Amino acid sequence: MTLLWNATRLAMSAILRNKTRAALTVLGILIGVAAVVTVTGLASGAAGEVGGQLDSLSANAIWISPETTQTSGARTRATGRLTENDAIAIGREAVSITGAAPYLSTQGQVVYADKNLSTSLHGTKLPYFPIRKWVVGKGELWQESDEIIKSKVCVLGSTTAETLFGDADPIGRTVRIGRSPFRVIGVFASRGSSLFGEDQDDRVMMPIGTFRAHVEPTSPGRADAIVVGATSAETTARAEQQITAILRQRHHIPEGQPSDFRTSSQAEIRSMQQGITVILSALLLGVAAISLLVGGIGVMNIMLVSVAERTREIGIRMSIGAREQDILLQFLVEAVVLTMIGGLLGAAFGFGATLGFGRALGWHMGPSPVALGLAMITSAVIGVSFGFLPARRAAKMDPIDALRTE
């Protein structure tokens, strides 16, 4: 313990004698450690933000879309293979779901007074809204009776409502879509942009039967897609299996033949997002690791210079009884002290940078304790690894030759 204390005291004395050189050496380690801590915090924050957005946009959703299939060498059209009756069958027979809703969409013009807006038009059924977590901010949704009699009613997104009506209350007013008048019965609460940059508030939604009758005629009962909600994240895979079995039976698809539909779940999207985050994090951490490597090489270079400058000091210490291990420990401790100072300052800087980025981006994020711990351990390892060669060179000096050095 006394030996270690004496080595630390000598190391601090040498560092204080060359403040500028020590500061530049510390800077390389500081930048590398700060980069590791910041990148780790940003990656964690981005993953949490995207995952939170996914959870806020859907409740364990499963999307079913038609898939082109190959039959007797001819490619069949995917349209028309999903229907409202498919959604009804899934809702009735699948036990691991909360509901299923068919879905149609297109682009169209919405007119009110002298204002004309091109927006996305959507037709669906009531189970769609709890699955996709749509909330009505003003007014109300349509009733089941409106779906049966195909009432010309609609609910507007907040962007659409503001564009058409400004500060006026749109509830109860009439807009024209195509050639048909529609009564506005509600306005959705704002949802902002989707993960793909789409303004989710720029839309008009109505009963699917109304959509088919007055906006875009289709073959009876056809749906562009079906949205299904699993009872929980744990039952999503089981729900997909049940959906696949039900639809293959309804579509009379023989065993071994490919399905004419495709399912994708919220869990799959989250898994893909996490995979992308891991890859990007690894790339960024690789860049940060290179910074640490450069910092370590800087430490080795400075320590070699320090050994060369202090050759006579090394010779004097050896001549009065210092052993090889004493000299080795002295310079090794000096290298570790330099890197640990850089690691502490880098961790503090990375901590502040992470909090700053989180505040600027509006993300709930903070530095990972694991990242901080790894940064400090890495700093010590770099000190030992890159300080060993100069320390060994100092320890192996011949005291007679060292004393001759001016």
C-alpha beads as a LAMMPS data file, in Angstrom:
LAMMPS data file: protein, C-alpha beads

406 atoms
405 bonds

1 atom types
1 bond types

-500.0 500.0 xlo xhi
-500.0 500.0 ylo yhi
-500.0 500.0 zlo zhi

Masses

1 110.0

Atoms # bond

1 1 1 0.000 0.000 0.000
2 1 1 2.890 2.347 0.850
3 1 1 4.496 1.533 -2.492
4 1 1 1.284 2.433 -4.343
5 1 1 0.880 5.662 -2.375
6 1 1 4.463 6.731 -3.127
7 1 1 3.953 5.923 -6.829
8 1 1 0.753 7.983 -6.902
9 1 1 2.478 10.921 -5.159
10 1 1 5.356 10.865 -7.649
11 1 1 2.896 10.590 -10.569
12 1 1 0.908 13.634 -9.415
13 1 1 4.124 15.592 -8.910
14 1 1 5.247 14.795 -12.478
15 1 1 1.823 15.706 -13.916
16 1 1 1.766 19.059 -12.071
17 1 1 5.257 19.918 -13.369
18 1 1 3.971 19.596 -16.966
19 1 1 0.421 20.940 -16.752
20 1 1 -0.010 21.846 -20.431
21 1 1 1.259 18.509 -21.702
22 1 1 -0.858 16.637 -19.169
23 1 1 -3.943 18.669 -20.106
24 1 1 -3.550 17.835 -23.804
25 1 1 -3.113 14.154 -22.941
26 1 1 -6.226 14.200 -20.762
27 1 1 -8.177 15.929 -23.545
28 1 1 -7.889 12.925 -25.866
29 1 1 -9.310 10.571 -23.241
30 1 1 -11.970 13.131 -22.258
31 1 1 -13.289 13.358 -25.837
32 1 1 -13.424 9.581 -26.253
33 1 1 -15.173 8.915 -22.944
34 1 1 -17.621 11.786 -23.452
35 1 1 -18.444 10.411 -26.909
36 1 1 -19.145 6.926 -25.497
37 1 1 -21.392 8.242 -22.709
38 1 1 -23.279 10.633 -25.028
39 1 1 -23.788 8.101 -27.821
40 1 1 -25.051 5.491 -25.352
41 1 1 -27.490 7.989 -23.851
42 1 1 -28.734 9.127 -27.263
43 1 1 -29.214 5.547 -28.464
44 1 1 -31.161 4.655 -25.326
45 1 1 -33.253 7.826 -25.597
46 1 1 -34.008 7.272 -29.293
47 1 1 -35.065 3.667 -28.681
48 1 1 -37.326 4.734 -25.816
49 1 1 -38.825 7.598 -27.832
50 1 1 -39.619 5.480 -30.889
51 1 1 -40.955 2.657 -28.713
52 1 1 -43.119 5.143 -26.820
53 1 1 -44.489 6.533 -30.074
54 1 1 -45.330 3.034 -31.280
55 1 1 -47.148 2.283 -28.041
56 1 1 -49.035 5.597 -28.180
57 1 1 -50.205 5.024 -31.757
58 1 1 -51.542 1.489 -31.433
59 1 1 -52.652 -1.035 -28.821
60 1 1 -50.848 -4.281 -29.784
61 1 1 -51.991 -3.822 -33.369
62 1 1 -51.745 -6.396 -36.138
63 1 1 -52.108 -5.226 -39.742
64 1 1 -53.457 -7.579 -42.407
65 1 1 -52.936 -6.628 -46.041
66 1 1 -53.575 -8.501 -49.309
67 1 1 -50.612 -10.250 -50.880
68 1 1 -50.071 -11.065 -54.536
69 1 1 -49.917 -14.818 -55.123
70 1 1 -48.735 -17.003 -58.003
71 1 1 -51.317 -19.312 -59.600
72 1 1 -50.555 -21.488 -62.678
73 1 1 -47.806 -19.135 -63.800
74 1 1 -50.026 -16.057 -63.766
75 1 1 -49.796 -13.341 -61.131
76 1 1 -53.173 -12.689 -59.557
77 1 1 -54.299 -9.255 -58.372
78 1 1 -54.120 -8.669 -54.635
79 1 1 -57.134 -6.370 -54.539
80 1 1 -60.439 -7.768 -53.349
81 1 1 -59.025 -10.604 -51.287
82 1 1 -59.780 -8.973 -47.920
83 1 1 -63.369 -8.170 -47.033
84 1 1 -65.506 -6.842 -44.203
85 1 1 -66.732 -10.399 -43.617
86 1 1 -63.106 -11.460 -43.047
87 1 1 -62.859 -8.860 -40.282
88 1 1 -66.173 -10.041 -38.783
89 1 1 -64.978 -13.669 -38.827
90 1 1 -61.688 -12.753 -37.166
91 1 1 -63.489 -10.752 -34.474
92 1 1 -65.895 -13.637 -33.838
93 1 1 -63.517 -16.616 -33.936
94 1 1 -60.087 -15.400 -32.767
95 1 1 -59.925 -15.535 -28.963
96 1 1 -56.651 -13.604 -28.546
97 1 1 -57.881 -10.318 -29.999
98 1 1 -59.902 -7.370 -28.737
99 1 1 -61.417 -6.394 -32.092
100 1 1 -60.956 -6.203 -35.862
101 1 1 -61.801 -3.395 -38.290
102 1 1 -61.714 -3.264 -42.116
103 1 1 -60.156 -0.215 -43.682
104 1 1 -60.367 1.776 -46.943
105 1 1 -58.503 4.973 -47.836
106 1 1 -57.916 7.411 -50.677
107 1 1 -57.051 11.039 -51.363
108 1 1 -59.844 13.513 -52.032
109 1 1 -61.108 17.081 -51.882
110 1 1 -63.052 18.436 -48.927
111 1 1 -64.904 21.704 -49.456
112 1 1 -66.400 24.112 -46.933
113 1 1 -67.699 27.507 -48.088
114 1 1 -64.857 29.040 -50.108
115 1 1 -62.168 26.699 -48.737
116 1 1 -60.966 23.625 -50.585
117 1 1 -58.575 21.104 -49.061
118 1 1 -56.929 17.971 -50.477
119 1 1 -56.626 15.455 -47.668
120 1 1 -56.690 11.724 -46.937
121 1 1 -60.123 10.123 -46.661
122 1 1 -60.640 6.962 -44.626
123 1 1 -63.514 4.541 -44.136
124 1 1 -63.551 2.087 -41.248
125 1 1 -65.632 0.688 -38.380
126 1 1 -65.799 1.585 -34.700
127 1 1 -63.363 -1.108 -33.385
128 1 1 -60.608 0.684 -35.322
129 1 1 -60.401 3.606 -32.904
130 1 1 -59.493 1.830 -29.642
131 1 1 -57.004 -0.361 -31.525
132 1 1 -55.234 2.676 -33.013
133 1 1 -55.834 4.801 -29.885
134 1 1 -57.713 7.551 -31.685
135 1 1 -59.418 9.904 -29.234
136 1 1 -62.182 12.382 -30.072
137 1 1 -61.281 15.796 -28.706
138 1 1 -64.552 17.495 -29.604
139 1 1 -67.960 16.077 -30.557
140 1 1 -68.347 12.302 -30.875
141 1 1 -67.852 9.244 -33.071
142 1 1 -70.638 7.835 -35.205
143 1 1 -72.880 5.029 -33.897
144 1 1 -73.279 1.443 -35.122
145 1 1 -76.586 2.467 -36.668
146 1 1 -74.689 4.970 -38.859
147 1 1 -72.590 2.112 -40.212
148 1 1 -75.722 0.099 -41.001
149 1 1 -77.627 2.874 -42.812
150 1 1 -74.458 4.436 -44.281
151 1 1 -75.051 7.869 -42.759
152 1 1 -73.159 10.726 -44.374
153 1 1 -71.278 11.727 -41.226
154 1 1 -67.558 12.263 -40.673
155 1 1 -64.946 13.040 -38.031
156 1 1 -62.126 15.445 -38.910
157 1 1 -58.481 15.476 -37.911
158 1 1 -57.448 18.608 -36.050
159 1 1 -55.353 19.949 -38.965
160 1 1 -58.233 19.486 -41.398
161 1 1 -60.674 21.149 -39.014
162 1 1 -58.387 24.139 -38.462
163 1 1 -57.718 24.559 -42.190
164 1 1 -61.395 24.484 -43.131
165 1 1 -62.982 26.236 -40.156
166 1 1 -60.235 28.248 -38.471
167 1 1 -61.409 29.199 -34.972
168 1 1 -65.062 28.352 -35.706
169 1 1 -66.668 25.251 -34.163
170 1 1 -67.016 22.636 -36.949
171 1 1 -69.458 20.382 -35.066
172 1 1 -72.791 20.199 -36.866
173 1 1 -71.566 21.982 -39.991
174 1 1 -71.684 20.439 -43.448
175 1 1 -68.717 19.829 -45.741
176 1 1 -68.764 18.492 -49.275
177 1 1 -66.705 15.458 -50.231
178 1 1 -66.963 14.684 -53.926
179 1 1 -70.599 15.362 -54.750
180 1 1 -72.009 14.446 -51.350
181 1 1 -72.642 16.600 -48.279
182 1 1 -71.300 15.237 -44.982
183 1 1 -72.210 16.397 -41.502
184 1 1 -69.239 16.907 -39.177
185 1 1 -69.923 15.168 -35.852
186 1 1 -66.479 15.243 -34.227
187 1 1 -62.855 16.369 -34.299
188 1 1 -60.020 14.074 -33.202
189 1 1 -57.510 15.140 -30.572
190 1 1 -54.167 16.040 -32.148
191 1 1 -51.731 13.152 -32.686
192 1 1 -48.896 14.962 -34.497
193 1 1 -46.621 13.324 -37.055
194 1 1 -46.243 9.582 -37.457
195 1 1 -42.901 7.778 -37.337
196 1 1 -42.723 8.245 -41.115
197 1 1 -43.339 12.001 -41.005
198 1 1 -47.018 11.866 -42.039
199 1 1 -49.332 14.459 -40.470
200 1 1 -51.853 12.177 -38.787
201 1 1 -54.198 15.095 -38.104
202 1 1 -54.714 15.848 -41.804
203 1 1 -57.538 13.390 -42.500
204 1 1 -61.286 12.748 -42.606
205 1 1 -62.783 9.487 -41.278
206 1 1 -66.236 8.036 -41.856
207 1 1 -68.125 4.698 -41.755
208 1 1 -66.719 2.281 -44.297
209 1 1 -70.101 1.716 -45.936
210 1 1 -70.510 5.478 -46.383
211 1 1 -67.028 5.656 -47.884
212 1 1 -67.841 2.909 -50.361
213 1 1 -71.208 4.413 -51.326
214 1 1 -70.258 8.099 -51.633
215 1 1 -66.477 8.489 -51.903
216 1 1 -64.897 5.578 -53.781
217 1 1 -67.101 2.689 -54.989
218 1 1 -65.551 -0.755 -54.613
219 1 1 -66.652 -4.329 -55.066
220 1 1 -69.083 -5.331 -52.279
221 1 1 -67.408 -5.582 -48.904
222 1 1 -63.837 -5.125 -50.153
223 1 1 -61.218 -3.730 -47.732
224 1 1 -57.745 -2.354 -48.386
225 1 1 -56.578 -3.771 -45.064
226 1 1 -57.802 -5.074 -41.724
227 1 1 -56.523 -3.785 -38.398
228 1 1 -56.675 -6.193 -35.438
229 1 1 -55.875 -5.583 -31.780
230 1 1 -54.277 -8.391 -29.746
231 1 1 -55.342 -8.724 -26.113
232 1 1 -51.752 -8.075 -24.964
233 1 1 -48.193 -7.930 -26.238
234 1 1 -47.671 -11.517 -25.035
235 1 1 -50.598 -12.865 -27.077
236 1 1 -49.656 -11.136 -30.339
237 1 1 -47.940 -14.183 -31.845
238 1 1 -50.877 -16.436 -30.889
239 1 1 -53.327 -13.915 -32.351
240 1 1 -51.390 -13.914 -35.656
241 1 1 -51.575 -17.710 -35.784
242 1 1 -55.341 -17.623 -35.203
243 1 1 -55.817 -14.921 -37.856
244 1 1 -53.779 -16.896 -40.383
245 1 1 -55.758 -20.086 -39.746
246 1 1 -59.116 -18.290 -40.040
247 1 1 -58.263 -16.446 -43.264
248 1 1 -56.663 -19.443 -44.962
249 1 1 -59.805 -21.451 -44.229
250 1 1 -62.094 -18.673 -45.480
251 1 1 -60.033 -18.151 -48.644
252 1 1 -59.872 -21.917 -49.349
253 1 1 -56.068 -21.991 -49.508
254 1 1 -54.724 -25.582 -49.646
255 1 1 -52.046 -26.656 -47.214
256 1 1 -48.591 -25.893 -48.566
257 1 1 -49.787 -23.047 -50.776
258 1 1 -48.762 -19.443 -49.958
259 1 1 -51.311 -17.180 -48.291
260 1 1 -52.946 -14.397 -50.293
261 1 1 -52.536 -12.021 -47.355
262 1 1 -49.732 -10.816 -45.115
263 1 1 -49.725 -9.984 -41.413
264 1 1 -47.389 -7.615 -39.610
265 1 1 -47.557 -6.746 -35.950
266 1 1 -46.593 -3.845 -33.762
267 1 1 -44.165 -6.194 -31.997
268 1 1 -42.401 -6.921 -35.311
269 1 1 -42.070 -3.208 -36.049
270 1 1 -40.667 -2.620 -32.569
271 1 1 -38.213 -5.500 -33.007
272 1 1 -37.065 -4.107 -36.362
273 1 1 -36.691 -0.645 -34.825
274 1 1 -34.627 -2.066 -31.965
275 1 1 -32.415 -3.917 -34.455
276 1 1 -31.775 -0.707 -36.392
277 1 1 -31.033 1.127 -33.139
278 1 1 -28.542 -1.544 -32.085
279 1 1 -26.725 -1.352 -35.436
280 1 1 -26.559 2.448 -35.393
281 1 1 -25.434 2.422 -31.759
282 1 1 -22.686 -0.079 -32.597
283 1 1 -21.472 2.105 -35.477
284 1 1 -21.449 5.241 -33.338
285 1 1 -19.769 3.422 -30.464
286 1 1 -17.162 2.206 -32.955
287 1 1 -16.385 5.819 -33.852
288 1 1 -16.208 6.693 -30.141
289 1 1 -13.912 3.703 -29.551
290 1 1 -11.574 5.017 -32.238
291 1 1 -11.468 8.307 -30.332
292 1 1 -10.470 6.395 -27.198
293 1 1 -7.839 4.480 -29.158
294 1 1 -6.360 7.746 -30.451
295 1 1 -6.422 9.082 -26.890
296 1 1 -4.612 5.963 -25.681
297 1 1 -1.924 6.364 -28.344
298 1 1 -1.539 9.964 -27.184
299 1 1 -1.010 8.743 -23.621
300 1 1 1.662 6.291 -24.775
301 1 1 3.423 8.974 -26.793
302 1 1 3.472 11.427 -23.884
303 1 1 4.687 8.766 -21.467
304 1 1 7.537 7.798 -23.827
305 1 1 8.554 11.459 -24.011
306 1 1 8.309 11.691 -20.218
307 1 1 10.536 8.630 -19.779
308 1 1 13.118 10.079 -22.189
309 1 1 13.133 13.433 -20.373
310 1 1 13.461 11.859 -16.929
311 1 1 16.189 9.326 -17.716
312 1 1 18.623 10.861 -15.216
313 1 1 15.879 10.879 -12.511
314 1 1 15.294 7.191 -13.176
315 1 1 19.020 6.497 -12.897
316 1 1 19.274 8.333 -9.551
317 1 1 16.303 6.415 -8.132
318 1 1 17.812 3.111 -9.217
319 1 1 21.205 4.014 -7.794
320 1 1 19.733 4.624 -4.319
321 1 1 17.878 1.316 -4.235
322 1 1 14.708 1.594 -6.368
323 1 1 13.833 -1.740 -7.937
324 1 1 12.524 -2.366 -11.466
325 1 1 9.023 -2.908 -10.117
326 1 1 9.159 0.462 -8.308
327 1 1 10.005 2.316 -11.539
328 1 1 7.440 0.263 -13.490
329 1 1 4.711 1.050 -10.962
330 1 1 5.627 4.759 -10.869
331 1 1 5.138 5.316 -14.603
332 1 1 2.226 2.903 -14.850
333 1 1 0.384 4.782 -12.085
334 1 1 1.158 8.074 -13.833
335 1 1 -0.468 6.823 -17.053
336 1 1 -3.500 5.502 -15.161
337 1 1 -3.908 8.792 -13.268
338 1 1 -3.879 10.734 -16.539
339 1 1 -6.508 8.476 -18.132
340 1 1 -8.677 8.403 -14.999
341 1 1 -8.698 12.195 -14.839
342 1 1 -9.706 12.212 -18.511
343 1 1 -12.337 9.556 -17.804
344 1 1 -13.879 11.510 -14.906
345 1 1 -13.988 14.753 -16.876
346 1 1 -15.290 12.926 -19.961
347 1 1 -18.040 11.221 -17.950
348 1 1 -19.070 14.579 -16.470
349 1 1 -19.078 16.223 -19.899
350 1 1 -20.992 13.296 -21.422
351 1 1 -23.499 13.459 -18.557
352 1 1 -24.149 17.139 -19.267
353 1 1 -24.258 16.622 -23.045
354 1 1 -26.794 13.797 -22.694
355 1 1 -29.073 15.914 -20.518
356 1 1 -28.682 18.837 -22.921
357 1 1 -29.571 16.748 -25.982
358 1 1 -32.531 15.250 -24.129
359 1 1 -33.865 18.701 -23.266
360 1 1 -33.297 20.038 -26.787
361 1 1 -34.989 17.047 -28.442
362 1 1 -37.741 16.756 -25.860
363 1 1 -36.779 13.155 -25.054
364 1 1 -36.841 11.526 -21.636
365 1 1 -33.234 10.433 -21.497
366 1 1 -30.255 10.426 -19.197
367 1 1 -26.806 8.872 -19.060
368 1 1 -26.740 5.164 -18.367
369 1 1 -25.025 4.181 -15.089
370 1 1 -23.657 1.168 -16.949
371 1 1 -22.146 3.456 -19.601
372 1 1 -20.579 5.657 -16.923
373 1 1 -19.112 2.619 -15.177
374 1 1 -17.785 1.162 -18.436
375 1 1 -16.275 4.534 -19.329
376 1 1 -14.298 4.625 -16.090
377 1 1 -13.188 0.996 -16.413
378 1 1 -12.164 1.649 -20.012
379 1 1 -10.129 4.671 -18.917
380 1 1 -8.215 2.562 -16.396
381 1 1 -7.659 -0.224 -18.948
382 1 1 -6.332 2.291 -21.490
383 1 1 -3.966 3.702 -18.863
384 1 1 -2.590 0.252 -18.067
385 1 1 -2.479 -0.940 -21.699
386 1 1 -0.875 2.124 -23.266
387 1 1 1.217 3.015 -20.243
388 1 1 2.829 -0.397 -19.844
389 1 1 5.343 -0.084 -22.714
390 1 1 6.787 3.273 -21.569
391 1 1 6.801 2.071 -17.932
392 1 1 8.612 -1.139 -18.892
393 1 1 11.144 0.835 -20.926
394 1 1 11.819 3.007 -17.885
395 1 1 12.123 -0.021 -15.591
396 1 1 14.598 -1.789 -17.918
397 1 1 17.041 1.137 -18.106
398 1 1 20.614 0.521 -17.089
399 1 1 21.261 2.825 -14.096
400 1 1 24.853 3.579 -15.216
401 1 1 23.744 4.660 -18.698
402 1 1 20.827 6.619 -17.175
403 1 1 23.161 8.579 -14.867
404 1 1 25.393 9.547 -17.797
405 1 1 22.436 11.221 -19.524
406 1 1 22.374 15.023 -19.225

Bonds

1 1 1 2
2 1 2 3
3 1 3 4
4 1 4 5
5 1 5 6
6 1 6 7
7 1 7 8
8 1 8 9
9 1 9 10
10 1 10 11
11 1 11 12
12 1 12 13
13 1 13 14
14 1 14 15
15 1 15 16
16 1 16 17
17 1 17 18
18 1 18 19
19 1 19 20
20 1 20 21
21 1 21 22
22 1 22 23
23 1 23 24
24 1 24 25
25 1 25 26
26 1 26 27
27 1 27 28
28 1 28 29
29 1 29 30
30 1 30 31
31 1 31 32
32 1 32 33
33 1 33 34
34 1 34 35
35 1 35 36
36 1 36 37
37 1 37 38
38 1 38 39
39 1 39 40
40 1 40 41
41 1 41 42
42 1 42 43
43 1 43 44
44 1 44 45
45 1 45 46
46 1 46 47
47 1 47 48
48 1 48 49
49 1 49 50
50 1 50 51
51 1 51 52
52 1 52 53
53 1 53 54
54 1 54 55
55 1 55 56
56 1 56 57
57 1 57 58
58 1 58 59
59 1 59 60
60 1 60 61
61 1 61 62
62 1 62 63
63 1 63 64
64 1 64 65
65 1 65 66
66 1 66 67
67 1 67 68
68 1 68 69
69 1 69 70
70 1 70 71
71 1 71 72
72 1 72 73
73 1 73 74
74 1 74 75
75 1 75 76
76 1 76 77
77 1 77 78
78 1 78 79
79 1 79 80
80 1 80 81
81 1 81 82
82 1 82 83
83 1 83 84
84 1 84 85
85 1 85 86
86 1 86 87
87 1 87 88
88 1 88 89
89 1 89 90
90 1 90 91
91 1 91 92
92 1 92 93
93 1 93 94
94 1 94 95
95 1 95 96
96 1 96 97
97 1 97 98
98 1 98 99
99 1 99 100
100 1 100 101
101 1 101 102
102 1 102 103
103 1 103 104
104 1 104 105
105 1 105 106
106 1 106 107
107 1 107 108
108 1 108 109
109 1 109 110
110 1 110 111
111 1 111 112
112 1 112 113
113 1 113 114
114 1 114 115
115 1 115 116
116 1 116 117
117 1 117 118
118 1 118 119
119 1 119 120
120 1 120 121
121 1 121 122
122 1 122 123
123 1 123 124
124 1 124 125
125 1 125 126
126 1 126 127
127 1 127 128
128 1 128 129
129 1 129 130
130 1 130 131
131 1 131 132
132 1 132 133
133 1 133 134
134 1 134 135
135 1 135 136
136 1 136 137
137 1 137 138
138 1 138 139
139 1 139 140
140 1 140 141
141 1 141 142
142 1 142 143
143 1 143 144
144 1 144 145
145 1 145 146
146 1 146 147
147 1 147 148
148 1 148 149
149 1 149 150
150 1 150 151
151 1 151 152
152 1 152 153
153 1 153 154
154 1 154 155
155 1 155 156
156 1 156 157
157 1 157 158
158 1 158 159
159 1 159 160
160 1 160 161
161 1 161 162
162 1 162 163
163 1 163 164
164 1 164 165
165 1 165 166
166 1 166 167
167 1 167 168
168 1 168 169
169 1 169 170
170 1 170 171
171 1 171 172
172 1 172 173
173 1 173 174
174 1 174 175
175 1 175 176
176 1 176 177
177 1 177 178
178 1 178 179
179 1 179 180
180 1 180 181
181 1 181 182
182 1 182 183
183 1 183 184
184 1 184 185
185 1 185 186
186 1 186 187
187 1 187 188
188 1 188 189
189 1 189 190
190 1 190 191
191 1 191 192
192 1 192 193
193 1 193 194
194 1 194 195
195 1 195 196
196 1 196 197
197 1 197 198
198 1 198 199
199 1 199 200
200 1 200 201
201 1 201 202
202 1 202 203
203 1 203 204
204 1 204 205
205 1 205 206
206 1 206 207
207 1 207 208
208 1 208 209
209 1 209 210
210 1 210 211
211 1 211 212
212 1 212 213
213 1 213 214
214 1 214 215
215 1 215 216
216 1 216 217
217 1 217 218
218 1 218 219
219 1 219 220
220 1 220 221
221 1 221 222
222 1 222 223
223 1 223 224
224 1 224 225
225 1 225 226
226 1 226 227
227 1 227 228
228 1 228 229
229 1 229 230
230 1 230 231
231 1 231 232
232 1 232 233
233 1 233 234
234 1 234 235
235 1 235 236
236 1 236 237
237 1 237 238
238 1 238 239
239 1 239 240
240 1 240 241
241 1 241 242
242 1 242 243
243 1 243 244
244 1 244 245
245 1 245 246
246 1 246 247
247 1 247 248
248 1 248 249
249 1 249 250
250 1 250 251
251 1 251 252
252 1 252 253
253 1 253 254
254 1 254 255
255 1 255 256
256 1 256 257
257 1 257 258
258 1 258 259
259 1 259 260
260 1 260 261
261 1 261 262
262 1 262 263
263 1 263 264
264 1 264 265
265 1 265 266
266 1 266 267
267 1 267 268
268 1 268 269
269 1 269 270
270 1 270 271
271 1 271 272
272 1 272 273
273 1 273 274
274 1 274 275
275 1 275 276
276 1 276 277
277 1 277 278
278 1 278 279
279 1 279 280
280 1 280 281
281 1 281 282
282 1 282 283
283 1 283 284
284 1 284 285
285 1 285 286
286 1 286 287
287 1 287 288
288 1 288 289
289 1 289 290
290 1 290 291
291 1 291 292
292 1 292 293
293 1 293 294
294 1 294 295
295 1 295 296
296 1 296 297
297 1 297 298
298 1 298 299
299 1 299 300
300 1 300 301
301 1 301 302
302 1 302 303
303 1 303 304
304 1 304 305
305 1 305 306
306 1 306 307
307 1 307 308
308 1 308 309
309 1 309 310
310 1 310 311
311 1 311 312
312 1 312 313
313 1 313 314
314 1 314 315
315 1 315 316
316 1 316 317
317 1 317 318
318 1 318 319
319 1 319 320
320 1 320 321
321 1 321 322
322 1 322 323
323 1 323 324
324 1 324 325
325 1 325 326
326 1 326 327
327 1 327 328
328 1 328 329
329 1 329 330
330 1 330 331
331 1 331 332
332 1 332 333
333 1 333 334
334 1 334 335
335 1 335 336
336 1 336 337
337 1 337 338
338 1 338 339
339 1 339 340
340 1 340 341
341 1 341 342
342 1 342 343
343 1 343 344
344 1 344 345
345 1 345 346
346 1 346 347
347 1 347 348
348 1 348 349
349 1 349 350
350 1 350 351
351 1 351 352
352 1 352 353
353 1 353 354
354 1 354 355
355 1 355 356
356 1 356 357
357 1 357 358
358 1 358 359
359 1 359 360
360 1 360 361
361 1 361 362
362 1 362 363
363 1 363 364
364 1 364 365
365 1 365 366
366 1 366 367
367 1 367 368
368 1 368 369
369 1 369 370
370 1 370 371
371 1 371 372
372 1 372 373
373 1 373 374
374 1 374 375
375 1 375 376
376 1 376 377
377 1 377 378
378 1 378 379
379 1 379 380
380 1 380 381
381 1 381 382
382 1 382 383
383 1 383 384
384 1 384 385
385 1 385 386
386 1 386 387
387 1 387 388
388 1 388 389
389 1 389 390
390 1 390 391
391 1 391 392
392 1 392 393
393 1 393 394
394 1 394 395
395 1 395 396
396 1 396 397
397 1 397 398
398 1 398 399
399 1 399 400
400 1 400 401
401 1 401 402
402 1 402 403
403 1 403 404
404 1 404 405
405 1 405 406
